[in-house]
Amino acid sequence: MRADRKETLRYLGYHGQEIEEKTAQMIEEVQAELERASTPKYIYQEYACEVTQDKVKLAELTIESKNLAVNLKGCERAVLLAATIGRAADFMIKKYSISNMAKAAIVQAAGAACIESYVDEVEQVIRGDANQRGLYLRPRFSPGYGDFSLECQRDIFQMLECHKRIGVALTSGNLMMPSKSVTAIIGLTTKERESCQMVKCSLCAKTDCEFRILSPAEGGE
Amino acid sequence: MSFKDELGKKILFFDGAMGTMLQERGLQSGELPEIWNVTKEEIICDIHRQYLDAGCDIVKANTFGVNPFKMKGTGYTCEELTEKGIALVKRAIAKSGRKAYAALDIGSLGKLLEPLGDLSFEEAYEAFKPMCIAGEQAGADFCLIETMNDTYEIKAAVLAAKENTSLPIVVTMVFDEDGKLLTGADMEAAVAMLEGLRVDALGLNCGFGPDVMQGFLPRLRQVTSLPIVLNPNAGLPVVVDGKTSFHVGPEEFAAIMKEIALEGVSVMGGCCGTTPAHIRALVEACRDIRAMELTDKQRSVVSSYTHAVVFDERPKIIGERINPTGKSRFKQALRENDLEYIYKEALAQQDRGAHILDVNVGLPEIDEVRMMRAVVSGLQGITDLPLQIDTSDAVAMETAMRLYNGKPLINSVNGKQESMDAVFPLVAKYGGMVVCLTLDEGGIPGTAAGRIEIAKKIIAEAAKYGIDKNDLLIDTLTMTISTGQDNAGITLDALYHVRHVLGVHTTLGVSNISFGLPQRERVNTAFFTIALSKGLSAGIINPNSEAMMAAYHSYCALNGSDSQCADYIAHYSSQEEQTKAAVDKSGEISLFDAVVRGLSESAYQAAKRELESKKPLEVIDGALIPALDKVGQGFEKKTVFLPQLLMSADAAKAGFDAIKEHLQAEGGASASKGTVVIATVKGDIHDIGKNIVKVLLENYGFSVIDLGKDVPPELVVETAKEHDVKLVGLSALMTTTVANMEITIKMLKKELPGCKVMVGGAVLTQTYADMIGADFYSKDAMGSVRYANELFR
C-alpha cells in the first residue's frame, strides 16, 4: 500500500502553489512514516444479490437505496468489502496535532490517499477473481453515498465480522474507527461494457466541494 | 482436584467450535447463537455432549457473544443467558459421567475502546461484570476470556472477573501474521500485562490453523512463565455465498497439534471449524504427552499498549520532565489545565530517545487524582512509551494503574511499613514494576550498608505479596555532593551491591548529585557514566540534555550492549551537519520572517530577542500578527499551501510561547482578545479541521476552550454559559451529524441569545449553514479567524 502522492496533495487542497522544498520534504517524510506504520487489512465476501427499483437484497440483508439499486442494476452477484489501513493514521494525527499541526494535516490527507489506493489494490484482487469467471466489476459504492444509509453499516459489520477480522468498529453514530477505513458493495456483472460508470463524486450534493472529481458529464476527465 | 490444581500439571483438552456446529443445525447468519441456550437447549446440550464423548476435559459454555450491547433489544438478559449457558454445560457433563470443567466463555464486546473508540475503560468493565458474576454463581470452574485483540479490553475483562469473582482466569488472543494484536501490541507487551494482572494461563486462539500458530509458539514460550493455551481454527476460513467453511481435517489437525504438544504446551483444543472429530483425533494423538514444564523466565519488564521494555544489560532512560518540581511554567500548565503543554513535554522526550516517561502531576492546589486520570488517558493516546506513575497519593496511584493500558512502572515505594502496606497490594493486583527508595522510618541511612539493609527488607516484604524481585527497581538515592563528599560513593557502593549481589535492577534520579553546584551538567554526566558502569539499570534523567544522552550512547557503545555501535553511529554520524545547520538557522532571522517561513525554533529565539527591547504587545502587533496575516491572505488567495500555513501557525505559536514565558517571569498575565468555545458535534469524530481552527484562533490572541470531538449539545451550552462567551465554533464532517449541529445551535440560541455560532466542516455549505441557523459559515480555517476578529473588534 502506498499513498498516491498526487491524491495526498489534492486532499491537502493543493492548487498549483509553489511548494517550498522544506514542505515537500515534510510531506514525503510523513507519508513514508504513515506507510511504514500502517497495518492494512481487508475482508470481503461474495453474495447472490437481487436488485429491484429501489431495493437491493444480499443474503439476509435488504438495503433500501435507489442509488445503490441503479449502481447494481442487472447484477446477480455482489461483493461486500471492508478495508482499513489500521490505527497508525489516527494515532499520528493525534500526536502531530500537539507537536506539529502541518504534519497532522499531511497524515490526514495521506491517510485518505492510502485507504483509497489500498481499496483499489483489494479491488484488483476481486477483479482478477471475477474476470476468471467472466464477471466484471461495477464501481464500488459505499454507505453514505447518495441515499445508501449509514445505518446499513451495522449489518455490514455483522456480516463481515469487521471488528474481529480487521479491527474496525462502529461508533454509536455509525462512523468507522480506525477512521481510515472503507466499506463498499461492488456489483458483479456479466456485461463488460456496463462495468464502468463514474459515480462517486457525481452523486454527491456538495457541488462546490474543493475535492470534487468531475465526471465526464460534468466536464471533467 | 480443581481446574487450577490440574492446570499445567498435565495437558488439558478444550472442546472445539460451537458456532460451526450450530450453523450445521440451522443457525442463520446474524442470529445470536447464545439465545439458543433458552430456545434450543437440547441442541446446545447435545453439542457439549459430543465434545465430552470425544474426550475433552473442558467445555466452553455457549456464552461467547453475551454482552449488554449485543443483547440489547433481544428480550434476554446477560445474566439469564450466562446462567443457562453454564447450566447446560454442567448438565452435559453430568450426563456424560465424565469429569470435566465448565468454562465461562467471554468474548469481545465488539466495540473499540478509548482513545480510538467511543467506549470508556470503565464502561467496558461494567459491561463484562454481569457475565462474570452470573457465571460464577451458576458454577463455572474458570473464566475464559478469548478471541481478544485489544489489551485494554482484556484488562477490563480481567479486572471484572478478578474483582467480582474468585474464578481462575485464562486469556487467549488473536495475533495477526506479524504476531501482533489488531491494536498493534506485540506478544511481549500482551504477556507482560497479563502476567502483571496475575492471570492463570494465556495463549492463542482463532485467526489461524495450527500450522501458523506453531510458528508463534517459540516466541511465546520464551517470554511467558505461565501455562500456554492453544485453540487454533481448522485452517483459514473459506467463504462461499456467505457460508464459511474450514478445510483442515481431523487427522491433519491432530498431526500438527501433536508436534506442538511435543514442543511444549499446557492446554489445547480447537476454535472455528473444529468438530468433535477434530477433538477426538487431537485427544488420541496427544493424550500421553506430558505438559510443558513451567519455568520462571525471570524477566524484568514493563509495557505500553504496543511494546514491552525489558530491563537488561542495556540501560534504559526514564524521562523526568513531566514533573512540576522547580518548574514554574509546568506548574502554571497544571493550574490552567493546559494538558497540551504536558503532552508536548512527553513527545519531545520520546523524540530524544526516552524509553519510559515519568508522570508526576501533583501540586497542592490541584485535584491530583482527576489530573492523573486525564494525563494518563491523554498520554496513552499520543505516545506508545510505557509510563512511570509517580505519585505519593495512593488514590491517584491506583486510578492511574487501573486506567493504564499495559504493565506500568510505579514511582515509588520505600522501606516504611506504611508505604509498603499501601503500594504492594496495588502492584499485586494490577501488576507493575516498582521503584523502591532505600529509606525508611529512620530516614536515609548515611552508609551503603544501611541502604542495602533497607533494600533487603523491601525485597522480603514484596515477596509476601507474591511480588518477585524481578519486579523491583531499587533506588539507592542520589544525594548532592555539595553537602557531603562521600555521598556519591555511598550511593554507588549500595547500587553495585544491589545489582550484583542481590541481583535486583536499579535506578537513580541522577541530577540530584550536583544540587547546589555551578554548571551541573558537567557533574551529572560524569556521575551518570560512573553509575552506569556500577550497574545502573535505568537512569531517571532529562533526555533533552544533549550531554546526558551523549554519555548514555557512549556508555552503551562501550559496555557492548550497543551491537557494532550501530546506535551510536546512527545518532552521531550526522552530528557535524546538524551543528552546521543550527549555526545557519541562528543567523538572526527576524520574527516576521521566521513565522512566514514556518521556522518554529527560529521564531521562538527571535521573539526572545525582540522582547529584550520591546513590549510584548509591540512584538505581537509588530511582527507576529502581520506575519500571520501575510500567510493567511496567501492561503485565502491560494498562493500559500495548507501545510505552509500550518507551519507558520506553529512558528507563531512558538513566538507566543516566548511571550508567555516572558510575561510569566514578569508576573503578569497574558492578555486575551476574548474567549471562543469550539467543538466537533456529537456523533462526529473527525476533528482535524477544528484543531486547525483552534491553532489559528490562538495565534490571533483568542483564548480557546476546546471541548474535543463527539461533544453533546448540553456540554457546549453549559461551557458557553459558564464562560459567558460571545462566539462558539462547531464542526461536523458527516451529513448525519449536521443534525446534531442544528440541535446544538438551537439550544445555544435559546439559552444564550447573544452568542454567535460559526460552523465549518466538509459537508457544510452556505445554504446548509443558513438552514440550521448558524451565524457564519467558514469555508476554511482562515475564515473563522476573520469572523472572530470582526466580532471581537
Interface residues (C-beta under 8 A of the other chain):
Chain A: L12 G13 Y14 H15 Q17 E18 I19 E20 K22 T23 M26 I27 T39 K41 Q45 E46 Y47 A48 A59 E60 G86 R87 A88 D90 F91 I93 K94 K95 S97 I98 S99 N100 M101 A102 A104 A105 I106 Q108 G144 L150 D155 Q158 M159 H163 K164 I166 G167 A169 L170 T171 S172 G173 N174 L175 M177 P178 S179 K206 D208 C209
Chain B: Q28 S29 G30 S108 G110 K111 L112 P115 L116 G117 D118 T147 N149 V174 D176 D178 K180 L182 T183 G184 C206 V239 V240 D241 G242 E340 Y343 K344 L347 A348 G381 I382 T383 D384 R597 G598 K638 T639 V640 F641 L642 P643 Q644 L646 M647 A649 D650 K682 G683 D684 I685 H686 I688 N691 I692 V695 D710 M734 T735 T736 T737 A762 V763 T765
